[in-house]
Amino acid sequence: MSPRTLVLSAVLLSTVAGVGGAQTASRLSVQGSALYAQLGGDAYSGFQGGVGGEAQVRIRLPRPEWSVGVGYQLTYHTLSNFSGGEILHGPFVEPRYVVDINSDVAFPYLAARFSALQQRLSSGNVTGSTTGFTANGGCGVLIKLSRLTLLDPGATVGYTWFGSGKWTDSQTRVTVAGPAGSGYNLVLRVGLAAGLGQ
């Protein structure tokens, strides 16, 4: 094996090891995060920014800079013109790509998120719901706390399309149906990831 080949192999192995460590030392990990979501557009008319959380399971792919997370998110939002509030919740898939910056502690990443959300309203006598899909893109940085533990601050911005919804007044028994519209979202996240096994 030539010296050039040895050098290239060593560089490649060190890069793979560094990036692999960014996804925790385990191929499989779990993560819990606190969320803050700011919403806008006709789908979120009257919504205030809200807080909530998420939980996900993440698997590192054969190319160690890539991983995919699958989880569930929920945020609660008060209404500016009415009492009560809205809950946004649903499952999501989040592919992630870690960027190697030759650090043993900080690992920036790019991510996309695709979710199927349900919007549930409860305001006085009125309740209702609608479902839709969200596509987000964003970034963050994984900060190594230990071999199996990472801190994960990040942010995503995206767009949501909701379908038709139904809202019912329990007092008058009147039901109104119609399109819920679309809107944008900005989500801030602070999470903790823990590797499972070796």
Phi and psi in degrees as a GROMACS rama.xvg file:
@    title "Ramachandran Plot"
@    xaxis  label "Phi"
@    yaxis  label "Psi"
@TYPE xy
-72.6137  156.307  SER-2
-56.7229  -38.0437  PRO-3
-62.965  -42.1164  ARG-4
-64.8427  -39.1497  THR-5
-62.8903  -42.7661  LEU-6
-64.4285  -46.3346  VAL-7
-61.9512  -39.5981  LEU-8
-64.834  -41.182  SER-9
-65.0154  -41.2427  ALA-10
-63.0414  -44.3334  VAL-11
-62.2068  -44.7986  LEU-12
-64.9739  -39.638  LEU-13
-67.7448  -35.8849  SER-14
-66.0297  -45.544  THR-15
-62.3849  -42.247  VAL-16
-65.1061  -41.8017  ALA-17
-65.7347  -45.9112  GLY-18
-68.5533  -38.4506  VAL-19
-61.2446  -38.3614  GLY-20
-64.0586  -24.8722  GLY-21
-67.0048  -22.7633  ALA-22
-98.2888  22.7883  GLN-23
73.0791  159.941  THR-24
-71.4084  -12.8135  ALA-25
-95.4072  149.437  SER-26
-70.3165  -28.8238  ARG-27
-116.302  136.106  LEU-28
-143.034  162.36  SER-29
-121.032  152.494  VAL-30
-144.216  139.506  GLN-31
-122.682  139.569  GLY-32
-139.671  148.49  SER-33
-91.267  140.717  ALA-34
-122.876  146.539  LEU-35
-128.307  127.027  TYR-36
-121.915  126.842  ALA-37
-107.919  129.501  GLN-38
-123.25  153.616  LEU-39
-157.027  169.261  GLY-40
99.1783  171.409  GLY-41
-64.9699  -25.2477  ASP-42
-69.4435  -20.0109  ALA-43
-120.92  29.638  TYR-44
-57.8905  123.054  SER-45
86.4472  -4.90387  GLY-46
-71.6783  140.74  PHE-47
-98.5602  159.189  GLN-48
-57.1301  146.515  GLY-49
-136.014  166.5  GLY-50
-119.42  161.865  VAL-51
-179.995  -148.963  GLY-52
-158.147  174.246  GLY-53
-146.513  157.874  GLU-54
-136.049  140.048  ALA-55
-148.12  156.383  GLN-56
-111.482  133.462  VAL-57
-125.793  137.834  ARG-58
-121.862  132.361  ILE-59
-81.0988  133.125  ARG-60
-84.4945  169.499  LEU-61
-54.4238  -35.0777  PRO-62
-85.1081  109.648  ARG-63
-65.6852  -16.0676  PRO-64
-75.4282  -12.809  GLU-65
-105.554  141.03  TRP-66
-146.863  162.462  SER-67
-132.318  130.788  VAL-68
-111.469  144.692  GLY-69
-128.535  129.498  VAL-70
-162.143  -162.985  GLY-71
-138.269  137.073  TYR-72
-126.343  154.384  GLN-73
-152.418  131.476  LEU-74
-134.031  149.937  THR-75
-115.491  135.688  TYR-76
-132.316  131.419  HIS-77
-82.251  166.653  THR-78
-110.321  139.007  LEU-79
-73.647  -29.2556  SER-80
-112.851  -2.5153  ASN-81
-139.28  163.804  PHE-82
-78.7547  172.396  SER-83
81.8736  -155.473  GLY-84
-172.029  -174.616  GLY-85
-125.25  143.217  GLU-86
-112.425  129.198  ILE-87
-108.932  124.258  LEU-88
-152.165  154.802  HIS-89
161.961  172.624  GLY-90
-81.3271  158.834  PRO-91
-145.993  160.067  PHE-92
-124.434  132.382  VAL-93
-132.535  99.0505  GLU-94
-75.6608  147.702  PRO-95
-140.859  141.89  ARG-96
-124.465  119.028  TYR-97
-87.7688  134.306  VAL-98
-98.2732  122.825  VAL-99
-79.3562  120.554  ASP-100
-118.41  22.0959  ILE-101
57.7976  40.2413  ASN-102
-116.045  143.828  SER-103
-92.9705  -1.79683  ASP-104
-121.428  -42.3777  VAL-105
-114.157  132.368  ALA-106
-133.516  95.6919  PHE-107
-67.8131  153.457  PRO-108
-145.725  158.883  TYR-109
-110.846  144.628  LEU-110
-144.978  154.57  ALA-111
-121.461  154.874  ALA-112
-140.703  131.288  ARG-113
-123.297  122.685  PHE-114
-134.185  154.185  SER-115
-112.089  106.349  ALA-116
-106.955  146.317  LEU-117
-111.223  135.11  GLN-118
-105.172  117.674  GLN-119
-117.448  120.081  ARG-120
-101.959  138.026  LEU-121
-141.459  108.65  SER-122
-143.356  105.101  SER-123
60.8589  -123.207  GLY-124
-86.1011  -5.28503  ASN-125
-98.2991  130.191  VAL-126
-132.376  155.822  THR-127
-179.073  174.134  GLY-128
-157.822  159.517  SER-129
-152.885  158.248  THR-130
-122.334  156.823  THR-131
-164.412  -174.79  GLY-132
-126.398  143.116  PHE-133
-125.294  136.964  THR-134
-121.829  122.428  ALA-135
-126.242  155.08  ASN-136
-134.403  150.931  GLY-137
-172.945  -164.483  GLY-138
-152.58  171.235  CYS-139
-171.665  -172.17  GLY-140
-142.553  130.165  VAL-141
-90.562  128.379  LEU-142
-116.138  117.77  ILE-143
-73.9342  123.362  LYS-144
-98.9296  -33.1953  LEU-145
-157.967  -177.538  SER-146
-59.0025  -34.1538  ARG-147
-114.86  7.63732  LEU-148
-132.123  133.738  THR-149
-132.844  140.185  LEU-150
-89.0792  139.13  LEU-151
-132.692  85.4241  ASP-152
-85.7129  139.182  PRO-153
-165.378  175.504  GLY-154
-149.87  147.244  ALA-155
-135.017  153.444  THR-156
-130.525  144.398  VAL-157
-166.275  -168.898  GLY-158
-133.642  143.552  TYR-159
-124.378  137.808  THR-160
-117.17  116.923  TRP-161
-103.291  147.095  PHE-162
-88.8306  -153.856  GLY-163
-73.9011  147.508  SER-164
-129.198  167.874  GLY-165
-129.404  135.014  LYS-166
-129.46  127.414  TRP-167
-121.142  134.419  THR-168
-94.5598  114.05  ASP-169
-68.7399  -21.4786  SER-170
-81.7249  -45.8502  GLN-171
-91.7559  -12.761  THR-172
61.4479  25.6194  ARG-173
-92.3838  131.905  VAL-174
-114.553  130.361  THR-175
-114.192  131.801  VAL-176
-121.315  149.222  ALA-177
173.318  173.702  GLY-178
-68.602  141.724  PRO-179
-93.2471  -15.175  ALA-180
88.4656  -162.072  GLY-181
-136.37  166.702  SER-182
-171.537  173.381  GLY-183
-109.191  165.3  TYR-184
-147.129  147.433  ASN-185
-123.95  123.217  LEU-186
-121.674  125.176  VAL-187
-104.073  140.878  LEU-188
-136.65  140.776  ARG-189
-132.202  118.106  VAL-190
-133.133  170.841  GLY-191
-130.29  123.125  LEU-192
-108.352  138.617  ALA-193
-130.262  128.23  ALA-194
-74.1883  149.55  GLY-195
-110.34  120.992  LEU-196
79.3406  -162.13  GLY-197
